[in-house]
């Protein structure tokens, strides 16, 4: 019986803690008294889960109170950890949208050399990873993709390195300035 009440207590405490923490940090919602009702709904389960075992065996009430406190503390710690992880995501950093747009523009420019038959014929070195500059370009593309999705990396610097690597590969392939992105005459 203690296990059943303990499980109900833990689940109700976790749910109530999460709901109240969100309401207190992100806003109460359309109704002004939603915090009261959310706390009340949680207590409807939590209080009997403490009282009923205590009626049968007095120390059980203390055990259940300790379990409640430990569950609240663990839940709040888990919430903070998840929020820190989310805050560290690259897409939440300042300037990420601009960096991602620049990254996409560079990839679009590179794809021209891969997908346009005229460019593939005119500048075969842009697809040949045996050329050191092209190999460096593919490494820079991998690095930029990695930094785009990995916390703790410098996405902007990786995109800058990609831009430099693309320019170096174009120079090594003999692409005249201003030619990339425009189909060749033939």
N, C-alpha and C positions, 0 to 999 in steps of 0.2 A: 504494500500500500504506500510506503514511504517513497518508493521509486516512482510510482505513478504521480504522486503529488509533486515530487521533485522535478519530474519532467515537465509537468504542467506549469510549475513555478518558473523554471528556466525559460521555457518558450514564451510565456506571457511577459516575463521581465525583459527578454530580448526585444520582443515586438514593441512593447510599450516604450522602452528606452530609445529605440530607433525612431519611432514616430515622434516622440516628444523632442528628441534632439533635432530632428529635421524641422519641426514646426518652430522651435525656438531660434534656430539659426537662419532659416530661409523664409520665414514669414508664416503667419497663422492661417492663411487661406481666407476664403470669403466670409466665414462666420467668425465673430470676435471671441466666442467662447469654445472654440474647438480644442484648445489645450486642456481645458477642464474636462471635456467629455472624453478625450483620448486617455487622460490620466485615470478618469473614473472607470472606463472600460477595462483598462489594464488592472486596476485594483480589484475589480470584481472577480478576477481570477487569482491574483497574487495573494490577497488577504485570506481567502479560504484555504489556499495552498499552504499557508503558514499556520493558520488557526486549527484546522482539522487534525493535522498530525500532532500539534501541541496538546490537544485535548486528550489524545490517546496516550501520549508519552511526553511529559513536560520538556525534557531536553530537546525534543524534536523541533520545537518552536525556535530555539536558538540556532539549531543547525540550519533550519529553513531561512532564518534571517541572514545568517552568514552566507548561505548560498545565494540569496537575493543580492546582497552587497557585492559579492564576488562576480555575479553575472552582470550587474550594472557596470562595474569597473572594467570587466573584460570587453563588454559591448562597446563602451565609450572608447577604449583603447583601440579596438578594431576599427571603429568609425574613423578615428584620427589617422590611423595608418592608411586606410583606403583613401582618405582625402589627401594625404601627403603624396601618395602614389599618383593620384589623378592630377594633382597640381604640377607634378614633375613631368607629365606627358608633354612631349614636344609641341603638339598641336595647341596646347594651352599657353604657350610662351608668346611674349610680345613679338610682333612682326612675323609670326609663323605664316600667316596667309600670304604676305608679300614674298617671303622666301619660297613658299610652295608654288606660287605663280611663276616666279623666276625659274625655279627648278623645272617646272612643266614646260616653259618656253624653251629651255635648253634641250630638254629631251625631244621636243617637237622638232627643233632644228636638227638634232642628230638623226632623228628618224628619217628625215629627208634623204640623207645619204644612204640609208638602208632600204627605203621603200620606193624611191623614185628611180626607175631604171636609168634615166639619163644621168643622174648624179652618180649612181653606182658605176656606170661606165666611165664617166669623166674623172671620178675621184675614187678609184678602187682602194686606195690606202686607208680611207675612212672606215672600211669594213675589215681591214686586215690587221688582226691583233698581233701579227709578227712585227709590225711597225711599232717601235717603242712608244711613240706619242699616242697611238691608238690604244695600245695596251694600258697606258696610263689613264686614258679617257674611260675605258671600261672599269678600271679600278675606282676612279672618281665617281662614276655613276653608281657603283655598288655602295661606296661609302655614303653618298648623299641619300640613297634609299634607306640605308641602315640608320643614319642619323635622323631621318624623317620620322621614324617610328620608335626610336630608342631614347628613353629618358637619360639625362645626364650627358648628352652629346651636344656638340655645337653645329646645329643644322645649317645656319647661315654660312659658317666657315666652309662647311663641306660643299655647299652650293657654289661658293666663290671658287673653290678648288676645281669644281666641275666646269665652271665657266672658263677658267684658265686652261684646263686640260683640253676642252673642246677647241679653244682658239689655237692652242699649240698643235693639236692634231690637224686642224684645217691648214695651218701654215705648212706643216710637214707634208701634207697631201697636195700642196700646191693650189689650194682653193683661193682664188682672187678675193680680195676684200669686197664685201657687199654681195657676193655671189650666193651664199648659202640661203636657202629658202626660195630661190627663184629658179625655175626650170631653165635648163640650158637650151640654147638655140639649136644644138644639135649635131 
